[in-house]
Amino acid sequence: MRLQFYDIIPALQPYVKSVCSMDCDEEADTRYIRVLPDACVEIFVNYTTTPVAIIEGELHKQSIVTFRMSQARDVQMRKGSGCLAVCFYPGKAYPFFRIPMHVVTDTTTDLCDLWRDGEMKIEEVLANARDNGARADFLQRHLVQLLARHQGDLHLEYCLKQVEDSGGLLTVAELADRSGWSQRHLSRKFQQYLGLSPKEYLRVNRFLRSLSHLKKHPSWSLTALAYESGYYDQAHFNRDYKEYTGCSPGELIQANYFLY
């Protein structure tokens, strides 16, 4: 499968983590990959007549949105498929859909159910575009139009930055204290914008922190990896890996079908 990443236009840089085209030119469907959970939302806009992918055994024929996952998913791209993928930073997809994120957590939804008639026009434009660069430019300009009437929540952005800077090592009480919100109000905001509670978001960030250490320091022992990632003990470390990946940390290190 060919992946090509594109520059993100300035207006979208606070919201969009990556924009890339995905073309499956192989003679057969790609081997499946296991995508690990984070707090991101992704759009996959189809520009071919081929179905996009098989996700957890379900065939998706049109453009889709994958909302925040709480567990890993097995994905297989179809031969001949081509799509443009946009990945949003955690908490930054809400302005483009205007639906509470907790309602759609753990779902893969047809884009036409969210953007109505506009989605079909986008698919047509992308299908007729001269190349993938033009496709990326058009889709980004469409996202900017959706963003035009949005007013950001600076309090929430501050909270997300605090979590990022700490690597998920804050407590919910500390996060609420820094934000000036009650824990109840903090939870409502996180459910609305991210689709999960502050406690779960902190836990996911600790897990992602461990994956980052795993990439940078493959020679570390699992004990050192757990300690540097902020886990209290090996049992909590193993439990998160089993829940989020479906296997133990040692099994993940040995496998070659994980995407993270």
DAHUSUL-V439739 format. One line per field, one symbol per residue. ss: DSSP state (h for helix, s for strand, l for the rest). phi: phi as a letter, one per 30 degrees, with the letter a starting at -180 (. if undefined). psi: psi as a letter, one per 30 degrees, with the letter a starting at -180 (. if undefined). Layout:
ss = ???
phi = ???
psi = ???
This chain:
ss = lssssllllhhhlllsssssssslllllllllssslllllssssssllllllsssllssslllsssllllllsssssllllssssssslllllhhhhlllhhhhlllssslhhhhlhhhhhhhhhhhhlllhhhhhhhhhhhhhhhhllllllhhhhhhhhhhhhhlllllhhhhhhhhlllhhhhhhhhhhhllllhhhhhhhhhhhhhhhhhhhlllllhhhhhhhlllllhhhhhhhhhhhhlllhhhhhhlllssl
phi = .ccbcbdcdedcedccdabbcbcccddbedddbccddbcccbcbcdbbddedacchicdcdcdbbcceccbdbcbbdddidbaccbccdeicdedcbhbedddceibccddddcchddddddeddddcddaddddddddddddddddecdcdcdddedddddddddiicdcddddddddicdddddddddddcciadeddddddddddddddddddbddddddddddddjddadddddddddddcibdeddddddbccca
psi = kkkkllkkleffefekelklkjkjflflklllljklkaglkkkjjkglfkleljjhfkkjfaklkjlkkfllkkkjkkkflklkkkkklkfgfefffhkkfffgkgljkkeffegbfeeeeeeeeeeflelfeeeeeeeeeeeeeffegkjljeeeeeeeeeeeefggglleeeeeeefglleeeeeeeeeeffglleeeeeeeeeeeeeeeeeeeiffkleeeeeeffgkeleeeeeeeeeeffglleeeeeflggkj.
